[in-house]
């Protein structure tokens, strides 16, 4: 008799009861090539030990044909991320600790409009490691990565061409009035899929907004920045274009607020947005028109 499928909404139940071989048999061939069944079962059994039941916390779809699910145990100490294809195959499974931080309770003193105009998509963002890969790291915990989509996809045409990506060249605006304290404008934009890890922020702008708060706008297009260090900018002023410089594999805008001008020694601050609820991964948000 053919084995019944583990549907996405049932994954936590079958994992909690130890049906690891059944889950493994539903994974795609690439997953099986990377991890044999014995290795998977051993890792899953160890992770599941004394975990209690896993319950569905979040699900979202970031790209066509793939949906992600987050399962968290009752004590909220462990989490599983599982990705399903549209035909029901399991593309990937990740085991991790489920972390929460006391800094989640606070927000920025200033309020910040979105740093762009028009509709963008939240690729990463939220106070949870499932929603936001930045979250485990204090210096960028509440960072956002934004892209642009059309027809449900981030690009149209040749994926190896920067110009195919809807975000590339899109205007970036100042998220709040302040003084520009750092500008880097001469880093080459990467070909898609080839991030430059030696200059992680790539072309970027840091703005001081008062009350010990600084915004960072990163991965900007080479030579697109129109402000200089020492300039005063107004909220909504067009200051750069989205690019693909630094530790970026496809064009996107990185934005976060921090408590000093140093992106590495600072602590990220949860952003109080000016006109909308706090966005999170999977949301489509719309920046106002300032011009």
Secondary structure per residue as TSV (DSSP state, phi and psi in degrees):
chain	resnum	aa	ss	phi	psi
A	1	X	-	360.0	134.8
A	2	X	-	-66.5	142.1
A	3	X	-	-72.1	135.2
A	4	X	-	-72.1	148.6
A	5	X	-	-71.9	150.9
A	6	X	-	-92.8	104.5
A	7	X	-	-71.9	153.0
A	8	X	G	-52.2	-42.0
A	9	X	G	-71.8	-11.5
A	10	X	G	-103.3	-4.8
A	11	X	H	-55.0	-47.5
A	12	X	H	-59.6	-38.3
A	13	X	H	-63.5	-50.0
A	14	X	H	-68.4	-34.1
A	15	X	H	-67.8	-45.3
A	16	X	H	-60.4	-34.6
A	17	X	T	-86.7	-1.8
A	18	X	T	89.5	23.1
A	19	X	-	-84.3	60.2
A	20	X	H	-72.9	-37.6
A	21	X	H	-66.5	-39.2
A	22	X	H	-61.0	-42.6
A	23	X	H	-65.3	-46.3
A	24	X	H	-60.2	-39.9
A	25	X	T	-64.8	-15.2
A	26	X	T	-95.5	-1.4
A	27	X	B	-78.6	156.9
A	28	X	-	-71.8	163.7
A	29	X	H	-61.1	-37.4
A	30	X	H	-60.6	-39.0
A	31	X	H	-64.3	-43.7
A	32	X	H	-64.4	-33.8
A	33	X	H	-68.3	-30.1
A	34	X	H	-83.6	-27.4
A	35	X	S	-144.8	121.0
A	36	X	-	-71.6	163.2
A	37	X	H	-63.9	-39.2
A	38	X	H	-64.2	-41.7
A	39	X	H	-64.1	-43.1
A	40	X	H	-63.6	-47.8
A	41	X	H	-61.7	-41.7
A	42	X	H	-63.8	-45.5
A	43	X	H	-64.6	-42.3
A	44	X	H	-65.6	-41.7
A	45	X	H	-64.0	-41.8
A	46	X	H	-65.0	-42.9
A	47	X	H	-66.7	-35.3
A	48	X	H	-78.8	-17.2
A	49	X	T	-59.8	122.9
A	50	X	T	60.3	23.3
A	51	X	-	-83.9	-26.1
A	52	X	-	79.6	-167.5
A	53	X	-	-76.9	144.9
A	54	X	E	-99.7	131.4
A	55	X	E	-120.5	146.3
A	56	X	E	-70.9	126.0
A	57	X	E	-109.3	-46.6
A	58	X	E	-139.3	154.7
A	59	X	E	-148.3	147.2
A	60	X	E	-159.7	168.1
A	61	X	E	-127.7	113.5
A	62	X	E	-94.8	-22.2
A	63	X	E	-147.8	156.4
A	64	X	T	-58.5	136.5
A	65	X	T	85.5	-2.6
A	66	X	E	-134.1	128.2
A	67	X	E	-124.3	136.9
A	68	X	E	-108.0	145.2
A	69	X	E	-131.4	140.5
A	70	X	E	-114.3	124.6
A	71	X	E	-114.1	130.7
A	72	X	E	-125.1	138.7
A	73	X	E	-73.7	165.5
A	74	X	T	-58.1	-37.8
A	75	X	T	-79.3	-4.3
A	76	X	S	55.0	49.6
A	77	X	S	-116.7	-19.5
A	78	X	E	-135.8	150.2
A	79	X	E	-140.6	154.5
A	80	X	E	-125.1	130.9
A	81	X	E	-108.1	126.8
A	82	X	E	-130.6	135.7
A	83	X	E	-113.5	130.1
A	84	X	E	-112.7	142.6
A	85	X	E	-83.1	168.4
A	86	X	T	-65.8	-20.2
A	87	X	T	-96.2	11.8
A	88	X	S	91.4	3.3
A	89	X	-	-81.3	148.7
A	90	X	E	-89.1	117.8
A	91	X	E	-85.0	-37.5
A	92	X	E	-159.6	152.9
A	93	X	E	-137.5	133.0
A	94	X	E	-131.3	130.5
A	95	X	E	-99.4	140.2
A	96	X	E	-159.3	164.3
A	97	X	E	-74.9	147.8
A	98	X	-	-101.3	109.8
A	99	X	-	-107.9	143.2
A	100	X	-	-133.1	150.3
A	101	X	-	-127.7	147.6
A	102	X	G	-63.8	-23.1
A	103	X	G	-65.8	-13.4
A	104	X	G	-61.9	-22.5
A	105	X	G	-76.5	-21.4
A	106	X	-	-104.1	164.5
A	107	X	-	-136.9	170.7
A	108	X	-	-61.2	151.1
A	109	X	S	-71.6	-46.6
A	110	X	S	-73.6	156.6
A	111	X	E	-103.5	147.7
A	112	X	E	-130.1	119.3
A	113	X	-	-67.1	164.2
A	114	X	-	-63.7	144.8
A	115	X	S	-87.7	37.2
A	116	X	B	-161.3	172.5
A	117	X	S	-111.7	151.6
A	118	X	E	78.1	-169.9
A	119	X	E	-86.6	131.3
A	120	X	E	-132.4	165.8
A	121	X	E	-116.6	135.3
A	122	X	E	-82.5	103.5
A	123	X	E	-77.1	-44.3
A	124	X	E	-137.9	132.8
A	125	X	-	168.5	137.3
A	126	X	S	137.0	165.5
A	127	X	S	-96.9	63.8
A	128	X	S	-169.6	136.9
A	129	X	T	-67.0	-22.5
A	130	X	T	-69.8	-42.8
A	131	X	T	-81.5	-22.6
A	132	X	-	-148.8	106.6
A	133	X	T	-67.3	-16.8
A	134	X	T	-71.9	-20.6
A	135	X	T	-56.6	-38.4
A	136	X	T	-66.8	-11.9
A	137	X	S	-108.2	119.0
A	138	X	G	-58.4	-34.9
A	139	X	G	-75.1	-14.2
A	140	X	G	-139.9	26.2
A	141	X	T	-55.7	-38.0
A	142	X	T	-110.0	29.5
A	143	X	-	-74.5	158.7
A	144	X	E	-124.9	144.1
A	145	X	E	-117.5	122.9
A	146	X	E	-114.1	140.2
A	147	X	E	-127.9	173.6
A	148	X	-	-115.2	142.9
A	149	X	-	-125.7	154.4
A	150	X	B	-144.0	128.4
A	151	X	T	62.7	25.8
A	152	X	T	86.3	-1.2
A	153	X	B	-126.0	155.5
A	154	X	S	-83.9	-6.6
A	155	X	B	-146.8	166.0
A	156	X	-	-144.9	118.4
A	157	X	S	108.0	-142.6
A	158	X	-	-76.5	114.0
A	159	X	T	-66.2	-12.9
A	160	X	T	-89.9	0.6
A	161	X	S	-108.9	128.2
A	162	X	G	-59.3	-36.8
A	163	X	G	-66.5	-14.2
A	164	X	G	-74.8	-16.8
A	165	X	B	-89.9	130.9
A	166	X	T	-64.5	-26.6
A	167	X	T	-77.3	-28.3
A	168	X	T	-63.6	124.2
A	169	X	T	86.3	-3.3
A	170	X	-	-69.9	147.6
A	171	X	E	-69.5	139.5
A	172	X	E	-113.7	135.3
A	173	X	E	-119.1	159.8
A	174	X	-	-65.8	127.8
A	175	X	S	-75.6	-11.2
A	176	X	S	-172.7	154.0
A	177	X	S	-60.9	148.5
A	178	X	E	169.4	-173.2
A	179	X	E	-103.7	130.6
A	180	X	E	-74.2	121.4
A	181	X	E	-111.8	-12.5
A	182	X	E	-153.1	134.2
A	183	X	E	-138.1	129.6
A	184	X	E	-125.4	127.1
A	185	X	-	-133.7	2.4
A	186	X	-	-118.3	18.5
A	187	X	-	-88.1	132.8
A	188	X	-	-63.2	144.3
A	189	X	B	-75.0	137.6
A	190	X	-	-78.3	149.9
A	191	X	-	-66.1	146.0
A	192	X	T	-53.5	132.7
A	193	X	T	90.4	0.1
A	194	X	-	-129.1	74.0
A	195	X	-	-65.7	151.1
A	196	X	-	-101.1	99.0
A	197	X	T	-81.8	-8.0
A	198	X	T	-78.5	-23.5
A	199	X	S	-129.4	77.4
A	200	X	T	-54.6	-43.1
A	201	X	T	-76.9	-18.5
A	202	X	-	61.7	-146.9
A	203	X	E	-70.4	129.7
A	204	X	E	-154.1	163.6
A	205	X	E	-130.2	136.4
A	206	X	E	-118.9	130.4
A	207	X	E	-123.1	133.5
A	208	X	E	-90.1	128.4
A	209	X	-	-114.7	7.8
A	210	X	S	86.6	165.6
A	211	X	T	58.4	27.9
A	212	X	T	69.3	27.3
A	213	X	-	-118.3	134.7
A	214	X	E	-131.6	137.2
A	215	X	E	-102.8	147.1
A	216	X	E	-121.4	126.2
A	217	X	E	-118.7	118.2
A	218	X	E	-129.2	167.1
A	219	X	E	67.9	35.0
A	220	X	E	-77.9	161.2
A	221	X	-	-71.5	139.0
A	222	X	T	-56.2	133.2
A	223	X	T	61.9	19.6
A	224	X	-	-96.3	-11.8
A	225	X	-	-73.7	130.8
A	226	X	-	-109.5	7.8
A	227	X	-	-121.1	163.1
A	228	X	-	-127.1	161.9
A	229	X	T	-59.0	133.7
A	230	X	T	97.3	-15.9
A	231	X	-	-69.1	150.0
A	232	X	E	-102.3	130.5
A	233	X	E	-117.9	153.9
A	234	X	-	-102.3	153.4
A	235	X	T	-53.2	129.5
A	236	X	T	87.0	-2.8
A	237	X	-	-67.7	135.5
A	238	X	E	-73.3	121.4
A	239	X	E	-123.9	-11.4
A	240	X	E	-172.1	-176.8
A	241	X	E	-126.0	149.5
A	242	X	B	-65.6	136.7
A	243	X	-	-134.7	-152.5
A	244	X	-	-144.6	43.7
A	245	X	B	-96.1	157.5
A	246	X	S	76.4	-148.6
A	247	X	S	-80.0	65.7
A	248	X	-	-136.9	128.1
A	249	X	S	-97.2	-24.5
A	250	X	S	-139.8	154.0
A	251	X	-	-56.8	127.5
A	252	X	-	-161.9	163.9
A	253	X	E	-108.1	124.1
A	254	X	E	-97.4	131.6
A	255	X	E	-140.7	126.5
A	256	X	E	-151.8	165.6
A	257	X	E	-114.2	139.3
A	258	X	E	-139.2	169.6
A	259	X	S	-97.6	7.9
A	260	X	S	-156.4	174.4
A	261	X	S	-82.5	-5.8
A	262	X	-	-94.1	114.4
A	263	X	T	-63.5	-15.4
A	264	X	T	-105.5	-34.0
A	265	X	T	-90.8	-8.4
A	266	X	S	-81.0	171.4
A	267	X	-	-114.6	134.7
A	268	X	E	-69.7	144.9
A	269	X	E	-115.3	133.3
A	270	X	-	-62.8	128.0
A	271	X	-	-84.0	132.4
A	272	X	E	-92.2	105.3
A	273	X	E	-78.4	149.8
A	274	X	S	-74.6	-38.4
A	275	X	S	-130.5	6.2
A	276	X	S	-151.6	166.3
A	277	X	S	-64.6	163.9
A	278	X	-	-63.2	119.7
A	279	X	-	-69.4	159.0
A	280	X	-	-144.8	168.8
A	281	X	T	-49.6	134.5
A	282	X	T	96.0	-12.1
A	283	X	-	-79.8	148.2
A	284	X	E	-102.9	125.4
A	285	X	E	-123.1	157.7
A	286	X	E	-127.3	118.9
A	287	X	E	-80.6	147.2
A	288	X	-	-73.3	159.0
A	289	X	-	-89.3	122.9
A	290	X	-	-101.9	-15.3
A	291	X	-	-92.3	360.0
